[in-house]
């Protein structure tokens, strides 16, 4: 994994080998980098909270897609994976409360950034990469045959 002035850089190491999921992960990486830039450049507190909310909402969408695929395909580790998602959402919402209660504190913002970077990279590289062979075996296509909803709304 490469780290630059961005908090996280997309690399093939983060790829799960399924374009739809990779594209969603790239969106999360980009929003996280937007939040990092907003903090580093001293953007307003309201903008930082809006970016965090964007991360939260997009993460919910991504989790719905992943979990739906897992249920449809009968992924054996579905419950364990879903629980990881639920724990993350609780933790991120706790960080949001901490960030908003310490308005203007860059310390809480950086704590959040490093937490999200660590969680995202660890979760993708361990838990998400585990389902790729199963999904492929069950017939999930590695790449799109036509543009998806993701391209329309998040490009």
C-alpha positions in Angstrom: 0.0 0.0 0.0 1.4 3.4 -1.0 0.9 6.5 1.2 1.5 9.9 -0.3 0.1 13.3 0.7 -3.2 11.5 0.5 -4.3 9.5 3.6 -4.6 6.4 1.5 -3.7 5.7 -2.1 -5.6 3.2 -4.2 -3.4 0.3 -5.4 -3.8 -3.2 -6.9 -3.1 -4.5 -3.4 -6.5 -3.2 -2.3 -8.3 -4.8 -5.3 -10.7 -7.7 -4.6 -10.7 -8.5 -8.3 -14.4 -7.7 -8.8 -14.8 -4.3 -10.6 -18.1 -3.3 -9.0 -16.7 -3.7 -5.5 -13.3 -2.2 -6.4 -15.0 0.9 -7.9 -17.0 1.3 -4.7 -13.9 1.0 -2.6 -12.2 3.6 -4.8 -15.1 6.0 -4.1 -14.6 5.4 -0.3 -10.8 6.0 -0.7 -11.5 9.3 -2.7 -14.0 10.6 -0.1 -11.5 9.8 2.7 -8.8 11.7 0.8 -11.2 14.6 0.4 -11.8 14.7 4.1 -8.0 14.5 4.7 -7.4 17.5 2.4 -10.2 19.5 4.1 -8.6 18.9 7.5 -5.0 19.7 6.3 -6.1 22.9 4.5 -8.2 24.1 7.4 -11.5 23.9 5.6 -14.5 24.8 7.8 -15.8 22.5 10.4 -19.2 22.2 8.5 -17.4 21.0 5.3 -15.5 18.4 7.3 -18.7 17.1 8.9 -20.4 17.0 5.5 -17.6 14.9 4.1 -17.7 12.6 7.1 -21.5 12.3 6.5 -20.8 11.5 2.9 -18.4 8.7 4.0 -21.1 7.4 6.3 -23.8 7.4 3.7 -21.7 5.9 1.0 -20.4 3.2 3.3 -24.0 2.2 4.1 -24.7 1.9 0.4 -21.6 -0.1 -0.2 -22.4 -2.4 2.7 -25.9 -3.0 1.4 -24.4 -4.0 -2.0 -21.8 -6.3 -0.4 -24.2 -7.9 2.0 -26.9 -8.4 -0.7 -24.4 -10.2 -2.9 -23.4 -12.4 0.1 -27.0 -13.3 0.9 -27.9 -14.0 -2.7 -24.8 -16.2 -3.3 -25.1 -17.9 0.1 -21.6 -16.7 1.3 -20.8 -18.9 4.3 -19.1 -16.0 6.3 -22.0 -13.6 5.7 -23.0 -13.2 9.4 -19.4 -12.6 10.4 -18.8 -10.1 7.7 -22.1 -8.3 8.4 -21.2 -8.0 12.0 -17.9 -6.4 11.0 -19.9 -3.8 9.0 -22.2 -3.2 12.0 -19.3 -2.7 14.4 -17.6 -0.2 12.0 -20.8 1.8 11.7 -21.1 2.1 15.4 -17.4 3.1 15.7 -17.7 5.7 12.9 -20.8 7.2 14.5 -19.0 7.4 17.8 -16.1 9.2 16.1 -18.6 11.6 14.5 -20.1 12.4 17.9 -16.6 12.9 19.3 -15.7 15.2 16.3 -18.8 17.3 16.7 -18.5 17.6 20.4 -14.9 18.8 20.0 -15.7 21.3 17.2 -12.6 22.6 15.6 -10.3 20.0 17.2 -8.0 18.7 14.5 -6.9 15.9 16.9 -10.3 14.2 16.8 -10.4 14.7 13.0 -7.0 13.0 12.6 -8.0 10.2 15.0 -11.0 9.6 12.7 -8.9 9.7 9.5 -6.3 7.2 10.8 -9.0 5.0 12.2 -10.9 4.9 8.8 -7.7 4.4 6.8 -6.7 1.5 9.0 -10.1 -0.1 9.1 -10.7 0.3 5.3 -7.3 -1.2 4.3 -7.4 -4.0 6.9 -11.1 -4.9 6.1 -10.5 -4.9 2.3 -7.2 -6.8 2.5 -8.5 -9.5 4.9 -12.3 -9.9 5.0 -13.2 -8.6 1.5 -10.5 -10.5 -0.3 -11.8 -13.7 1.4 -15.1 -13.6 -0.5 -13.6 -12.9 -4.0 -12.9 -16.6 -4.9 -16.3 -17.6 -3.6 -18.1 -14.9 -5.6 -16.2 -15.8 -8.8 -17.0 -19.5 -8.2 -20.7 -18.6 -7.9 -20.7 -16.7 -11.2 -20.0 -13.1 -10.3 -18.3 -11.4 -13.2 -15.0 -9.8 -12.6 -15.7 -6.8 -14.7 -18.8 -5.0 -16.0 -20.4 -5.8 -19.3 -22.1 -2.4 -19.2 -22.0 0.7 -17.0 -23.5 0.2 -13.6 -25.5 2.5 -11.3 -22.2 3.4 -9.6 -20.8 5.0 -12.7 -23.9 7.2 -13.1 -23.9 8.6 -9.6 -20.3 8.5 -8.3 -18.0 9.3 -11.2 
